[in-house]
Every structure is written in C-alpha cells, then in structure tokens.
C-alpha cells in the first residue's frame, strides 16, 4: 500500500512496530471516518490482530476539538472506571513521524447504530436494553468522581452555559458569510434566561448518541467513543443535547440524516427523560430552555458548515444542495424560537 490519506506510511510503520507490543508490521490501514472530525483508521497488524489509530483531520479548523492528547488522556483516566472506554495503547507526539500527533487504542468489536438499517432485526426488548444502557453509561460519566480519576482540572467547573453561548456565537462571527438575525436574537434571549441548576458539574461528553458508542452482542454499551468535545459542564445540558438526537417516527426535523431511533421499536423521548431522571436522581427542569439552546447551538454548527461551503469547501456540491444546508440553519433556529 503506497499512499494512505493522513498516514506517512514508512515512519508511522516504524513507530508502531517499536511502540506496540504484540502488534507487528506490516500494517494495513482502513480509514473508517473522515470529514470534519478526527480521522479514524482500523489497523490490521501482521499477525492479524486489529487496533485503532486516531489523528486530527488533514485540515483541522477548531483546535480544541481536535486535541489528540486531551482525548487520549480523558480515555486513559476513565480506563479503570465504571465508564466503558477502549484501552489506550500508545501516544505519538513526535511531529517527525506523521506531521501531527496521533494515538492508538484497543479495537472494540460490536454494533454501532448509525442509521435505521443498523436497527434491522432488533426486537423491542433489544431496543429498550440498548436505550437503558445508553443512559446508564451517560449517567456514569456525568456522576464520576472527577478528583478520583484525575480529571478535576480538565476545565473550569463554573459558567458552562455562558461559555457555550459565547463560544458558538464567536464561531459563527469568525467565519460568517451572511447575516442571520435569529442567531443574534436567540443568543440574547438565551443569555438573559440561563437557568440556575442545582446539579453538580460533571463530565460532559459533548456529542453523546448511539453512533458514538459500541454495543456488545447483549445490546449493552461496550465502549463510549469520540471524546474530542468532552469538558466539565452541566449534566442536564449534556443530556438534553443527546436527547435532541433522539428523533421519533413522525418528526419532520432532526439532526442526523437517518436517525436509528426513528424505528418505532425504540422508546419515545418522554420515556428517555423519565429514565434519566429516575436513574440519575436529577430532575430535568427548564427543558424548553435547554432544548432551545441545543437547537440554537446545532444551528451555529451547521451555519459554520454552510459558511465553509460558501467559501469554497463544498466538495463539488451543487448550489441547490448548499442552499438546503443554509435553510436547515433557519429551520433549526425557528424551532428553537418556538420553544421560548
């Protein structure tokens, strides 16, 4: 294999062979996730054993979202905890090897519910079991003892919602290609009505959903993946963000292209809220505010995608397709506005 996107094959091969016990060369690299997120490769060693290599995007745009060391350290810290994560194998910070940091971790086999097709063949009982395990794992990291696992210094413990509102407004302003008055007006309304929470700050994953976990053959969470947006924050905000990925049959507006939870065998959102409350001991107050905030934030993220497309990073998409992305931002904002 002569050329692999994002991998400088000769020095990476040498580094892996020198730093991974029981995983000898030669290596085969299969890129399984690309785009704006960190690049993920399934690597097959010369003895047939597999592991995972992660590196930043070839053109990283948000530095903190692609901090390899941070992601590696978070999962390393959680390795002996009740939160299921892959075992970390090795970290490379020598730019001479691949130009950027990367790390290797255990390959966890199982099922990832990325879309409706992945749910085919599951029973209602299995959908319920997957739902319960998804929520149990989220509660586990929300309530983990940060001092005990060495993550208390990961981020500030106060002002999470204020920081989020400021961050995503700043992201839009930094690369705007059009005026979207609803982003500004909703930012002002949300900022003036930030709820007071009595829930202790906890580990917030930042993008927790079915396609960021691996289920074992019993439909229990075997590993939580993609910790690149993890911080210390409001567990209720983190839960409601996840909740808004939970599209139901009949929903006309949703975040994922083909949400697996649209299968009618999955419980409804109200059940998920009740489940989180019952098992966490937390009451999800101010649901409308948190939901509106989530849709506003998602609109800001998609607006960033739209702006990059307008500035030339469209990958050859037709103008009509780019316009649909721009309209999605407006739809998300109008939905947020309807909740306030």
TORDREN-700037 format. One record per atom (N, C-alpha, C): x, y, z. Coordinates in steps of 0.02 Angstrom, whole numbers, plus 50000, padded with zeros to 5 digits. Layout:
XYZ...
//
This chain:
500434994150000500005000050000500455006250000500435010249947500925015649937500705022249967500055023749968499835030249992499175029550029499145032250089498535032150129498405039150155497805041750144497645048450167497795049250241498215054250257498345055850326498875051650360499175046850324499675042450354500315042650313500865044550345501525044350314501805037350327501705032850281501745025650294502425023250321502995024950292503625022050318503775023850391503765030450409503915032050479503375029750528502745029950508502215027650552502285020150564502435016350511502545009150519503115007750568503655011450561504235010450606504035012050678503665017450688503475019550756503005014350787502515012150749502045007150776502415000750796502854998450753503214992250767503644992850829503894998850843504334999950901503935001150965503305003050960502935005251019502335000951037502144996250995501554992051009501764984851017501724982351078501894975351090501364970651062501584965451030501124960451005500734962450944500934968150912500594970450852501124972150799501414967050769501984968150724501784970550655502274973550619502174975350549502154968850507501904969350445501654975350411500944977050434500724983250418500074985650439499634987450379498994985850385498504988050336498054993250369497974999050337497585004550365496925005250326496375004950362495715006150331495395012150363495315017550325495015023650350494265022650358494005023550419493295022150431492905028450448493235033950460492875040150474493295045950449492985050150408493345055850381492905062050386493125067550356492735073650357493005078450409492545082050443492745087150490492985084450556492815078150571493005075450636493695072050630493955069950688494595066550688494565060350643495125058850611495145053150566495275046750605494905041650589494945035250624495115029750575495625025850592495835020250549495795013750590495535008550559495615001850586496254999050556496724997250599497374994950576497434987450591497604983650539497724976450547498464975150547498704972150601499414970650608499604964350568500244963150565500484957450527500254950650553500064950350617499814944050646499054943550644498734948450609498004948250601497614951850656497964953850709497614957450762497484964650740496924967450765496724974150744496744979050802496874985350786496834990750834496614997050796496515002550833496265008650803496785014150810496875018050757497305023950758496875030150746496975035350786496605041650778497095047350769496925051850723497325057850711496855063650693497085069950696496655075550679496485075450604495975079250585495825079950513496435082750477496465081450413497015083950372497025091550374496425094550376496375101850384495935103350444496245103250503495865104650565495675111950567495045113250591494795120150592494695122850663494505118550709494395120750778494905117050821495415120550844495985117350877495775113050936495345115750980495175112051041494775105751026494425105650969494015099850952494435094050926495065095350912495485090150883496125089150924496085090350988496665089651032496755082351049497225079151015497325072051023497525070151094497995073951123498225072351190497655072651240497225077451233496675078251280496205072251276496025070251215495585064551206495895058151234496535057251220496895051351245496915051251321497065057051351497115057451424496445056251457495905058651427495235057651456495075050151457495175046751401495015039651399495485035551443496115037651447496585034351492496355034951564496115040951583495885042051651495265037951667494855036751616494235032951627494345025351622494945023351605495075016251591494895011451646494985013451709494835009051766494195011051801493775015051768493165017551799492555013451776491975015551797491345012351776491135014351706491485019051676491325021451608491685016951558491325013551514491655009151466491995012951409492655012251405493045015451352493555010351326493795011251264494325006851239494975007951279495385002851284496035003551316496495007551271496865012351300497345016251263498005012351257498305012351198498895008251185499545012351182499535017951146500145021851138499975028751109500385033651125500285040451101500925042951068500855046151009501425048850973501365056450968501855059950997501865067250991502485069650953502805065150917503395066850877503165068750806503195075250790502955077550725503345074650667503945072150680504345069250627504045062750601503615059650641503325053250621502755054150571502275058650587501695059350543501465066550534501865071250558501675078250550501215080950603500825076450634500345078250687500345072750740500085074350799500005069150850499505063950827499585057850853499085052650843499135047850902498615043750909498645038650961498335032150937498485026850974498225020250958497835017651017497285014251003496875011451056496605004551036496355001151085496064994551075495494994751024495434989650985494864988750940494314985150979493744988450986493164985451021492664983350968492534976850964492054974350916491344975250942490874976050897490174976750917489774980450865489194982650885488704985750841488674993350854488704997250800488605004450805487955006150768487485009150803486835010850773486885017650739487135017550677487235023750640486605026150604486165021350586485585023050545485045017850556484485018750521483925014250528484105007150507484515006550456484694999850432485054995850486485434999150529485794995650582485334992550634484714995050637484224992750687483844986550662483884985250597483504979650568483674973150604483154969450622483244963150657483234963750733483264969850759483224970750831482504970350854482394967450913481724967050941481594973150985480964974051006480794979551051481194978951116481274972851140481644971751201482374973651194482664972251136483364974051124483444981551116482964984851084482974992151078482934995351148482514992551191482454995051259483104994051297483404988251290484024986751326484574991451303484614992751238485124997451212484995004451239484365006451243484185013051269484385013651342484215008651382484385008851454485145009151464485515005351425486235005251432486555011751410486275014651356486505021251333486445026351389485865026551422485755031351475486175029751536486235023451554486655021551611487375023751603487645022951542488335024951530488415032551534487905036151510487945043451515487925045751588487485042751627487455044451698488125042751731488435037251711489075035251741489605040651732489655043551673490175048751665489945055451692489295056751693489055062951725489205063051799489185057251831489235056951904489905054151928490375053251883491025050551904491385055451950491775052851996492165056952042492775059652003492735065951984493255068951942493935069051976493935070252041494565070152078494875063152077494465058152087494715051252092495035048852027494775051051970495045048751906495545053651877495675059151912496175063951889495945068651836495295069951832495035074451780494745080951807494855082351871494575088351901494845094751868495445094451841495745100251810495645100751735495195096651709495075096551636494825103251610494395106551649494095112851627493815116351689493605122551679493265126051733492625122351752492435123051815491835119551839491225124151840491315130551827490755135251829490655138451760490065141351750489935145351691489905141551625489725135151629489725131051568489255133851514488645135451534488155137751484488355144451456488615148951499488845155451474489415154551424489875149951440490445148751395490215145851328489735141351331489475138251270489135143451225488735147751256488395152951217488905157651185489425159451222489935163951195490345160451140490515154151153490935150551105490615149851037489985147651036489675146250971489475152550935489325157850972489205164350939489855166750907490405165950943491055168050917491245164050855491095157450855491255153250797490895155650735490265157550743489875159950686490165166650661490305171150708490555177750690491225177350654491635172350672492315171950646492335170250571491805167050546491815164850476491155166050441490805171250460490125172250433490145174250360489655171750322489585173550251488915176950238488505177650290487855180850283487615182950353487125187250354486815189250417486225184650431486205182050492485655177850514485395180850579484925185550575484705189150635484465184650692484175178850675483925174450728484485171650772485075170850744485635168550786485765173650840485765180050822485905185350870485335186150921484715186250896484155187450942484055181650990484145175550966484085169751010484655169551060485245171351038485825171751084485665176551142485375182151125485205187151176484675184451224484155181351196483615178651238483865172951283484255168451254484515162951294484985165451348485395170351332485885172951380485545176451439484975179451426484615183051479484205178251523484135172051503483695167451539484045160851556484695161151568485075155051585484795152151650484595145851649484305142851710484825141751764484585142051825485015140351883484945132951896485505129551896485475122351908485775120551976485485115552006485745113052070486145106652060486205104551998486575098451982487325100051981487715096052016488445097052019488755096251949489215100651930489545099751865489865092851860489845090151801490115083451790490455082951722490675077051706490995075951642490465075951587490525080751541490055081451485490395078951422490115073951390490415071051330490415075951273489865079551263489825084651212489475082551148489435076051134489095073751074488885066451081488575064951137488415058051155487775055751120487825050251083487255047551047487425040451025486945036950995487055029950978487645028850931487775033250884488315031850838488995033950865489015035950929489655036950963489775031851019489415026351016489525020851063489545014251024489845009251055489835002451027489444998051075488954994351047488554989751086488834982651079488834978851133489044971851129488454967551105488554961051102488024956751075487424956051121487474958851181486904959151226486554965951225486764970151177486494976951168486624981351230487204980251261487444984551315488044988451288488164994351317488724998551295489384995251312489774993751260490444990851269490984996251269490845001851236491345007251233491005013751213491195019151246490995025851226491575029051188491435031651129491945034251084491895041851076492375044651039492355051651016492285056651073492795057051115492805061551172493105068351156493155070051092493525076051072493205082451097492555082551111492215088551135492095088351210492365083451243492245082551315492505088351356492125090151408492335095351454491985094151521492055098751567491675098551629491115103551622490505101251633489935105751622489305103351655488755106051632488095104851659487835098151632487755093051675487505086551651486825087051617486395091551640485735092151609485805094651537486235099451526486355101851457486625096351413487085092351440487375086851402486845081551386486415080151434485875075251423485375077851371485165084151377484665086751330484955087251260485595088851254485915088751188485845081851157485995076651195485915069751171485195068251154484735070651196484025069451187483785072051119484085077451096483855080451033484105076750972484545071850981484705067150927484175061750922483755061250973483275055750978482655057350936482715056550871482145057750827481635052150833481005053950828480455049150832480105048450765479745042950755479325042450695478845048350692478795051450634478355057250628478705063950634479305064050663479685070350665479865072450594479795078850581479965081450515480655084850515480895086450574481535090050579481975086250628482565084250606483015080650650483735081950628484205080150672484905081950662485285077050618485165070650627485525065650587485155064250522485525061950473485215060550408484715054950412484865049850451484435043850454484435041050526484125044550573484185042850644483925035850659484315031750693484085024950709483475024750754483395029850796482825029950843482155031350810482155032550745481515033250710481175026450701481535021150713481225014550715480705014550771480085012850757479555013250808479655008450867480125003850863480254999350920480635002850976480945008550961481295012251013480795016151056480945016951121480515021051164480505028251140480005031951161479945038951143480385043251189480465049651169480885054251207480645055051279479995055251290479745056051358479975050351403479995044351376480245038651414480985039651431481365042151383482085043151393482195048351448481795053651448481845058751500481695055651569481155051951572480965048751636481505043951659481795040251612482315035451629482935038951658483135044451626483725048151650483585050951720482995053751729482825056651794482815051251848482505045651834482435040351884483105037351903483545036451854484175032951868484735037751891484685044051873485195048851894485025052251959484375052551975484155056352033484095063752019484215065851957484165072851938483475074251906483215080151918482605082251885482795086751826482515085151768482665089151708482185095051707482385100351741481995106551741482185110851680481775115851666481925120651612482055117151545481655112051531481765108051470481715112251407481235116951405481155121051345481785125251333482065128151386482675132251377483245127851352483355122251384483915117851364483815115351292483195113851274483055111551206483175117051156482935123051171483045128751126483795130251119484155129951174484875131051173485205125851127484995119551133485295114151093485175115351019484565117351000484415118550929484775124750904484845129850947485235135850927485965133950916486245130050962486945127950955487045123650892486585119050880486645114950819486595119250757486165124450759486115129050703486775132750692487105134650746487765137950740488275133350708488265126950727488725122050699488595121250624487965120450606487795119450535487925125850496487835131650527488005137950493488745138250477489155135550521489875135150507490015130850447489655125250442489725120850383489515124650320488945128050324488685131850267489195137250246489475140850295489955146150278490565143350243490815137550266491395134450233491225132350162490605129850152490395128150085490375134250039490105139650065490055145850026490745148650009491235147050052491905149650042492345144750002492035139649974492405135349928492505128149949492325126450012492435119650036491805115450027491525115549967490895112149955490975105149927491585103349909491705096649881491325095449817491185100749779490835099949716490075099549721489805100949781489075100749790488735106049746488145104549722487765109249683487525114949727487405120649696487175126549733486535125049771486095121149740485455119549772485565115649837486055111149836486195107149896486485111549951486915116249932487195120849982486645125250011486185127349970485625131449993485195127650043485125121150032484725117050079485055116950148485725116750149486085117050213485945123750247485965129150208485815135750236485105136250262484635133150227483935133250250483845129150314484235123750320484195119650380484365123850442484845128350435485025132850491484415136850513484065139650464483475143650480482935139450512482835133350487482335128850516482495127350589483135125950603483335124450672483215130450717483385136350693483295142450733482565143850746482145142850696481435143950705481135139050755481395132850754481165127950803481375130150873481985132450880482215134950945481785140750969481635145350923481235151250941480535149250965480275143850936479585141750954479545139151026480115137651056480135134851123480205140151178480345146351157480495151551206479925156551213
//
